[in-house]
Amino acid sequence: MKSILTVLSLGIFVFLAGCNTVKGVGQDIQKAGEKIEDVGKKK
């Protein structure tokens, strides 16, 4: 559970820090989703 929260927190940070365009927002959300999927597959 802690790992999922960590991934979500990092994803939100990247989202807020790196998004300058709508395209960038979409890419950041996609990357965060991929990381969450990776964590889910490891369990």
C-alpha positions in Angstrom: 0.0 0.0 0.0 2.8 2.4 0.8 4.4 1.8 -2.6 1.2 2.7 -4.4 0.9 5.9 -2.3 4.5 6.7 -3.1 4.0 6.2 -6.8 0.8 8.3 -6.8 2.6 11.1 -4.9 5.5 11.1 -7.3 3.1 11.1 -10.2 1.3 14.1 -8.8 4.6 15.9 -8.3 5.7 15.2 -11.9 2.3 16.3 -13.1 2.5 19.6 -11.3 6.2 20.3 -12.0 6.4 19.3 -15.7 3.1 20.1 -17.4 3.2 23.2 -19.7 0.8 22.0 -22.3 -2.3 19.9 -22.6 -0.3 17.3 -24.5 2.2 17.3 -21.6 -0.6 16.7 -19.1 -1.8 13.7 -21.1 1.7 12.2 -21.2 2.3 12.7 -17.5 -1.1 11.0 -16.7 -0.2 8.1 -19.0 3.2 7.6 -17.4 1.7 7.7 -13.9 -0.8 5.1 -14.9 1.9 2.9 -16.3 3.8 3.1 -13.1 0.7 2.1 -11.1 0.1 -0.8 -13.4 3.7 -2.0 -12.9 3.3 -1.9 -9.1 0.0 -3.8 -9.4 1.7 -6.5 -11.6 4.5 -7.1 -9.1 2.0 -8.1 -6.3 
